[in-house]
Amino acid sequence: MRKQKRDRSSTLHNRGFVAGLNGRSKEECPVQTSELRSHWMNGWREGREAHWSGMSGVSAIQINPTLA
């Protein structure tokens, strides 16, 4: 059975969210293309907001896009 590849933009958003949730800097964005970078940055911002709201570890499971 073949694996279906995920959309690159959703993958970058999820990785950005996890990076933001873990408190990583936005300068650690792995992509340079402006279109793809915006997906990572949007996820990073959502992750930082969740981090600042006190959601980390088990409490962040409900908003984690990788588990949706």
Residue pairs with C-beta under 8 A, 6 or more apart in sequence:
8 36
9 36
9 39
10 39
10 65
12 31
12 36
12 39
12 40
12 43
13 39
13 40
13 42
13 43
13 65
14 43
14 65
14 66
15 30
15 40
15 43
16 29
16 39
16 40
16 41
16 42
16 43
16 44
16 46
16 47
17 43
17 44
17 46
17 47
17 50
17 64
17 65
17 66
18 43
18 47
18 64
18 66
19 28
19 40
19 43
19 44
19 47
20 26
20 43
20 44
20 45
20 46
20 47
20 48
20 49
20 50
20 51
21 47
21 48
21 50
21 51
21 55
21 56
21 60
21 64
22 47
22 51
23 51
24 44
26 41
26 44
29 37
29 40
29 41
29 44
30 40
31 37
31 40
43 65
46 63
46 65
50 56
50 60
50 63
55 63
61 67
